[in-house]
Every structure is written in C-alpha cells, then in structure tokens.
Amino acid sequence: MSGYLVNFMVYTLAMVGVIFLALFIYKKTSVMPGGKSRSKFLGVEDAMSLTPRKTLYIVRAGNEKFLIASDMDRTTLISKLEEEKAEPAVKSERLHSVDELPDITNYSPRKKAVIKEMVKRINL
C-alpha cells in the first residue's frame, strides 16, 4: 500500500514540475505585460486611449517613430514622426496682447499655425 502512495507522490510532483517548467518557458518567450516586448528594434513608446475601442500609439522602429491609430476593426498609419528639436523656453508670465507673444521664428509652419489658432481662440 505504501508503494502505491510513494509512486503517486512522485508522479504528481513530476507533473507539477513539468507544468511549472512550461509556464517558465512561456513567460520567457512571450510578450511582457503592458505591450512591451523584448525586442530592442521595435517597441511601443507611448499609448493614449481615445475611447474604449480606439487608441493612439507611438511606435519606435529602429531610429524612426510612427503615429498609429488602432480600433477594433483596423490599424492605420497616421504619420511618420520627426525628431523634435529643442524649443525655446517660453516665459511663464501671463500675456496681455499679441505684441507680447514670444518670437515664433524657430517653430515649424505647422506649429506656427497651431499657435496662431490658439491665440485666436483665447482672444489675445
């Protein structure tokens, strides 16, 4: 009787060991939680959820970055992102007129348009 009990214990411990080994191998080879993989070439830099089903991602591939939108049905490349240059520091004082705006000559045309639109919205 004790021989059967010993055999049962040995085989049960062996099966539990095999299960833990399989779990260990699965965790080492799978994608890590949070969407970060072990790849040094490809990775998700940042993600922003717009709605429960729509998300924006900044994906890094080598030295390039891409803005990607994803929803339940499809994934769309929005644009390739360029490296940002250091922007001039803006005074934290409250501006009272358009004449007091900082010089915007170092900004790209796209950023200039955004700044001008913001000035119109806040009625400076």
C-alpha positions as YAML, in Angstrom:
chain: A
units: angstrom
residues:
- id: 1
  name: MET
  ca: [0.00, 0.00, 0.00]
- id: 2
  name: SER
  ca: [2.79, 2.45, 0.86]
- id: 3
  name: GLY
  ca: [4.45, 1.67, -2.51]
- id: 4
  name: TYR
  ca: [1.39, 2.96, -4.37]
- id: 5
  name: LEU
  ca: [1.33, 6.12, -2.24]
- id: 6
  name: VAL
  ca: [5.02, 6.82, -2.95]
- id: 7
  name: ASN
  ca: [4.52, 6.27, -6.70]
- id: 8
  name: PHE
  ca: [1.50, 8.58, -6.68]
- id: 9
  name: MET
  ca: [3.50, 11.33, -4.90]
- id: 10
  name: VAL
  ca: [6.48, 11.01, -7.28]
- id: 11
  name: TYR
  ca: [4.34, 11.16, -10.43]
- id: 12
  name: THR
  ca: [2.26, 14.06, -9.07]
- id: 13
  name: LEU
  ca: [5.37, 16.09, -8.20]
- id: 14
  name: ALA
  ca: [6.84, 15.30, -11.62]
- id: 15
  name: MET
  ca: [3.69, 16.60, -13.38]
- id: 16
  name: VAL
  ca: [3.63, 19.76, -11.24]
- id: 17
  name: GLY
  ca: [7.31, 20.31, -12.16]
- id: 18
  name: VAL
  ca: [6.54, 19.92, -15.87]
- id: 19
  name: ILE
  ca: [3.68, 22.45, -15.58]
- id: 20
  name: PHE
  ca: [5.95, 24.99, -13.83]
- id: 21
  name: LEU
  ca: [8.68, 24.45, -16.44]
- id: 22
  name: ALA
  ca: [6.19, 25.06, -19.26]
- id: 23
  name: LEU
  ca: [4.94, 28.23, -17.52]
- id: 24
  name: PHE
  ca: [8.51, 29.49, -17.09]
- id: 25
  name: ILE
  ca: [9.33, 28.92, -20.78]
- id: 26
  name: TYR
  ca: [6.06, 30.60, -21.84]
- id: 27
  name: LYS
  ca: [6.81, 33.72, -19.80]
- id: 28
  name: LYS
  ca: [10.36, 33.99, -21.12]
- id: 29
  name: THR
  ca: [9.31, 33.80, -24.78]
- id: 30
  name: SER
  ca: [6.03, 35.72, -24.76]
- id: 31
  name: VAL
  ca: [5.22, 39.42, -24.85]
- id: 32
  name: MET
  ca: [5.53, 41.06, -21.46]
- id: 33
  name: PRO
  ca: [2.55, 42.77, -19.75]
- id: 34
  name: GLY
  ca: [1.84, 46.32, -20.91]
- id: 35
  name: GLY
  ca: [2.63, 45.51, -24.52]
- id: 36
  name: LYS
  ca: [6.39, 45.76, -24.13]
- id: 37
  name: SER
  ca: [8.28, 43.05, -25.91]
- id: 38
  name: ARG
  ca: [11.90, 42.07, -25.54]
- id: 39
  name: SER
  ca: [12.79, 43.44, -28.97]
- id: 40
  name: LYS
  ca: [15.33, 46.26, -28.97]
- id: 41
  name: PHE
  ca: [14.45, 47.26, -32.54]
- id: 42
  name: LEU
  ca: [10.66, 47.53, -32.30]
- id: 43
  name: GLY
  ca: [8.64, 48.90, -29.40]
- id: 44
  name: VAL
  ca: [5.66, 50.95, -28.28]
- id: 45
  name: GLU
  ca: [6.93, 54.27, -26.93]
- id: 46
  name: ASP
  ca: [3.58, 55.60, -25.69]
- id: 47
  name: ALA
  ca: [-0.14, 54.86, -25.97]
- id: 48
  name: MET
  ca: [-3.20, 57.00, -25.39]
- id: 49
  name: SER
  ca: [-6.72, 55.63, -25.21]
- id: 50
  name: LEU
  ca: [-9.20, 57.91, -27.00]
- id: 51
  name: THR
  ca: [-12.27, 55.78, -26.40]
- id: 52
  name: PRO
  ca: [-12.63, 52.25, -25.04]
- id: 53
  name: ARG
  ca: [-12.14, 50.93, -28.58]
- id: 54
  name: LYS
  ca: [-9.75, 53.49, -30.12]
- id: 55
  name: THR
  ca: [-6.11, 54.01, -29.17]
- id: 56
  name: LEU
  ca: [-3.21, 56.11, -30.48]
- id: 57
  name: TYR
  ca: [0.27, 54.57, -30.37]
- id: 58
  name: ILE
  ca: [3.75, 55.95, -30.91]
- id: 59
  name: VAL
  ca: [5.77, 53.03, -32.26]
- id: 60
  name: ARG
  ca: [9.57, 53.03, -32.49]
- id: 61
  name: ALA
  ca: [11.21, 51.04, -35.25]
- id: 62
  name: GLY
  ca: [14.97, 51.47, -35.04]
- id: 63
  name: ASN
  ca: [15.59, 55.23, -35.08]
- id: 64
  name: GLU
  ca: [12.21, 56.11, -36.59]
- id: 65
  name: LYS
  ca: [8.91, 56.79, -34.82]
- id: 66
  name: PHE
  ca: [5.39, 56.44, -36.22]
- id: 67
  name: LEU
  ca: [1.98, 57.61, -35.03]
- id: 68
  name: ILE
  ca: [-0.55, 54.78, -35.40]
- id: 69
  name: ALA
  ca: [-4.29, 54.70, -34.67]
- id: 70
  name: SER
  ca: [-5.95, 51.43, -33.77]
- id: 71
  name: ASP
  ca: [-9.57, 50.44, -33.28]
- id: 72
  name: MET
  ca: [-11.48, 47.17, -33.18]
- id: 73
  name: ASP
  ca: [-11.54, 46.72, -36.96]
- id: 74
  name: ARG
  ca: [-8.30, 48.16, -38.30]
- id: 75
  name: THR
  ca: [-4.95, 49.78, -37.63]
- id: 76
  name: THR
  ca: [-3.96, 52.91, -39.55]
- id: 77
  name: LEU
  ca: [-0.62, 54.66, -40.01]
- id: 78
  name: ILE
  ca: [-1.26, 58.36, -39.41]
- id: 79
  name: SER
  ca: [2.23, 59.78, -39.95]
- id: 80
  name: LYS
  ca: [5.93, 59.34, -39.51]
- id: 81
  name: LEU
  ca: [7.16, 61.47, -36.61]
- id: 82
  name: GLU
  ca: [10.23, 63.64, -36.94]
- id: 83
  name: GLU
  ca: [12.81, 64.21, -34.25]
- id: 84
  name: GLU
  ca: [11.90, 67.19, -32.10]
- id: 85
  name: LYS
  ca: [14.43, 69.95, -31.78]
- id: 86
  name: ALA
  ca: [14.90, 71.80, -28.54]
- id: 87
  name: GLU
  ca: [12.26, 74.52, -28.43]
- id: 88
  name: PRO
  ca: [12.99, 77.94, -26.96]
- id: 89
  name: ALA
  ca: [11.80, 78.47, -23.42]
- id: 90
  name: VAL
  ca: [8.60, 80.48, -23.13]
- id: 91
  name: LYS
  ca: [8.12, 82.90, -20.26]
- id: 92
  name: SER
  ca: [5.55, 81.70, -17.76]
- id: 93
  name: GLU
  ca: [4.14, 85.22, -17.33]
- id: 94
  name: ARG
  ca: [0.60, 85.99, -18.41]
- id: 95
  name: LEU
  ca: [0.47, 87.61, -21.86]
- id: 96
  name: HIS
  ca: [-1.86, 90.57, -22.28]
- id: 97
  name: SER
  ca: [-1.64, 91.24, -26.00]
- id: 98
  name: VAL
  ca: [-0.48, 89.75, -29.27]
- id: 99
  name: ASP
  ca: [2.58, 92.04, -29.21]
- id: 100
  name: GLU
  ca: [3.82, 90.27, -26.10]
- id: 101
  name: LEU
  ca: [3.90, 86.83, -27.75]
- id: 102
  name: PRO
  ca: [7.36, 85.25, -27.89]
- id: 103
  name: ASP
  ca: [9.18, 85.15, -31.20]
- id: 104
  name: ILE
  ca: [7.94, 82.11, -33.15]
- id: 105
  name: THR
  ca: [10.50, 82.15, -35.96]
- id: 106
  name: ASN
  ca: [12.16, 78.91, -34.77]
- id: 107
  name: TYR
  ca: [8.94, 76.89, -34.97]
- id: 108
  name: SER
  ca: [7.86, 74.82, -37.96]
- id: 109
  name: PRO
  ca: [5.00, 76.19, -40.11]
- id: 110
  name: ARG
  ca: [2.66, 73.61, -38.61]
- id: 111
  name: LYS
  ca: [3.45, 74.71, -35.05]
- id: 112
  name: LYS
  ca: [3.12, 78.38, -36.05]
- id: 113
  name: ALA
  ca: [-0.37, 77.70, -37.35]
- id: 114
  name: VAL
  ca: [-1.32, 75.93, -34.14]
- id: 115
  name: ILE
  ca: [0.00, 78.82, -32.03]
- id: 116
  name: LYS
  ca: [-1.85, 81.39, -34.15]
- id: 117
  name: GLU
  ca: [-5.06, 79.36, -33.84]
- id: 118
  name: MET
  ca: [-4.65, 79.19, -30.07]
- id: 119
  name: VAL
  ca: [-4.14, 82.97, -29.94]
- id: 120
  name: LYS
  ca: [-7.38, 83.47, -31.88]
- id: 121
  name: ARG
  ca: [-9.27, 81.16, -29.52]
- id: 122
  name: ILE
  ca: [-8.16, 82.92, -26.37]
- id: 123
  name: ASN
  ca: [-8.84, 86.34, -27.96]
- id: 124
  name: LEU
  ca: [-5.48, 87.99, -27.41]
...
